[in-house]
Amino acid sequence: MKALVLYSTIDGQTLRICRRIRHACLDAGHDAVIADLENHDAFNPAHYDAVVVGASIRYGRHRPVVARYLRWNREVLQARKCALFSVNVVARKPGKSAPDTNPYMKKLLAEIGWRPSHLAVFAGRIDYPRYGFVDRNVIRLIMMMTDGPTDPGAVFEFTDWDAVEAFGREIAR
């Protein structure tokens, strides 16, 4: 199997997740390439047996390129194994970490008008020291409103790496 793993990331967590998924494919003996979704024109999805798209959320939205890519390539993607996952901090909450219960995944699926064969939602990471003044304080405000962590000097890792690896193995099957 040849797999194309595309990512759209803001702070790098989605790329880290994509690397784990790529390694699961490689461990299963498959060929897998990883690329930034912004450069998707360099990779024709028709040349791959499986396509994985990972997208992060910032301020309640996926980047526009995510839905655009999935809509434009719908026919090709539906003809092969296609996986889509979203990375967002809302998924840290019970009941918000499944594709059918996560508001951002539900919104994205409605926007693209179809459902890939494999879906997942992973909680992300908050890295306050890395953010600029505005992002740090806006994210802290959002976290205050949603009972999340607000220590501006701390990093909070919410990603369930076992779930990521299980999703990667599922794709590789």
Helices and strands as residue ranges (DSSP letters): E 2-8, H 13-27, E 31-36, G 37-42, G 45-47, E 50-56, H 64-72, H 74-78, E 81-88, G 89-92, H 103-112, E 118-123, E 125-127, G 128-130, H 133-145, E 155-157, H 161-172
